[in-house]
Amino acid sequence: MSPNFRDTNLLPIWQKIQNGERLSLEDGLILYNTNDIISLGKMANYVQQKKSGDAVYFVLNQKIEHTNICVLSCKFCDFAVKKGDPDAYEMTTEEILSKLTPEIMEVHITGGMPADWEWERYVDIVRSIHEKFPQADVKAYTAVEIDFFHKKFKMPIEEVLRQLQAAGLRTMPGGGAEVFSERVRRLLFNQKIGAKTWLDIHKTAHKLGIPTNSTMLYGHIETLEERLIHMLKLRETQDETGGFLTFIPLAFQPGDTNIKPHDQFTSAIDDLKTIAVSRLMLDNFPHIKAYWVMLTEEVASVALNFGADDMDGTVGHERIAHDAGATSPMELTKEHIIKIIKDAGKIPVERDVYYNPLNVYSDHVIGKIPYLNSIPFYANFEKRQFRILPVVPRRMGVLNSKGQIDAGLFSLMDYFSEEENLEFMNWGLASRDQVKSVMLFSKEGWLDLNGKTIGITDDTATSVQLLNVLLEKKYGVQARFERLHAGVNDLSGYDAVLLIGDEAMRRNKYGLNGFELVFDLAKEWYDWKKLPFVFAVWAVKKTLDDATKNELKEIIERSLEKSELDFVAVAGLHGKELGWSAQETKEYLEGFNFRLGEREREAMQEFRTLVEEVETVSIK
Ligand code: V47
């Protein structure tokens, strides 16, 4: 992909993006000021594709704004009222529960801050939802509300968050950030917390394993420079914690706020630029959300080709934007969202609050393990009618069992369990001796792991079985397995931790604090069996027609052959992000057999027999 740049000022920025270099505030200003909006969109789409392939996420969610009574009086807000106002409302927990249904996967709670609610009422909302609708993840209370609880109920921030987490809170929404500018804060929301407190609260949440979202309210009195400083502060915090899931630019709805005439909405050009610039500046953010409620459906759908890979969700009844004159509908049906995403040429992916895919609504979906080792298959993949969905092995297995993936590099265990529906394709990921990316980080030697607790990455389908076979059959010991949940984890309570893919490679480089011993599972297997280990195999749905299957085979072989000519050219940048030098990345990829022959088949058979002999893995 090379945009046909009308604005040559963009060329050095494009170079930086391709080299994986960070953009500066000055770069951001050039991007914002360009009229070459198509090149801007293409650059952002390029980065989006690298991160999310063709996926655009949405969630079946319900917004709950439990009350509009608020002690604050922010100038930009048309939602909040004072107690006694004829429009004031307060929802009971029962009323909140009555808004939910078993299909809802995310409940997004944020509201006003009344002077007279008890702490228990806020906790009860979270707990009751979590108990009555356990399938739904609770995303509750902005940093502004958390700070309010901290002051009003005289509890440390960490304690507020711990109690909410214990009640069932999973993530925090990104609201209340507004714009990280003291100038704007004084003028528009001088009673609200500033940048430092907002960021500190999110950092505390990340430390507790609560991932969070982030927002920026734009299109009122802020300058472009202030927007970019806001993004840079978020980027810096993300470098520290890695706990942000997404960034959501919120287009200001003027309503009766008197900040701007009530019909002076942000322009579509400004909205698209803001989405694209944020995608390019926030290189360490996994997702950028096009919040259709504030952007309108039309702009949100174009934004899906300007760097956004998420559409929020069905939302249900929303008031904050609509009280301020938003012209979007109150809610969208799932079918409507799917149509918008398909019309944008992307794969609609229904997700949970952590962005785990739950359902995929598209034909010709090719699953891609999003790790360095799969790059040779995909770097030169000519897409034609196919669409690429990056998804970690275990989740790909779940989608595959629902028949929602047409072909892909499947984890070996998932291939075994769906073998009758899949055709084996002779390519895969097989280690020769060591693999370097399926690693057990341990406090104990193998024999001392008997009866101990091992944290297992949420991603794995096959490596955990290999670990189990090694423990039981090679070393004659048994351990307890506990799944490491999404978010930032405190690993100190485990005796060992199994990591795979990029995370294992990163930790392999920098070490995992407190875990002195590091074992490569493929090496353990090789020393024992003198066989390669097959972690994943390419397979295609048997039901796909022959012409499509043959076309796909041709594309995969051609992509692999091209990549094999120069591993550094296709994967060097990805390796660099993990802290690996070009030479190390090259050697790492040279350590794989991507074509599966007799010995690999023998290894697969041997492993299958052993898995059947050991007790089924149970992971708490
Ligand atoms: O913090 C208030 C903003 C936010 C107006 O985390 C306004 O997934 C526009 O944060 N015009 C709340 N915006 C909404 C929010 C959000 C929305 C969707 C998803 C997520 C998420 C978070 O709404 C407030 C404030 O910044 N807001 N008034 C207005 N007139």
Residues whose N, C-alpha, C, O or C-beta is under 5 A from the ligand:
A	BS01	V47	F76 C77 D78 M172 P173 G174 G175 G176 A177 E178 N213 T215 L217 L250 A251 F252 Q253 Y291 I320 A324
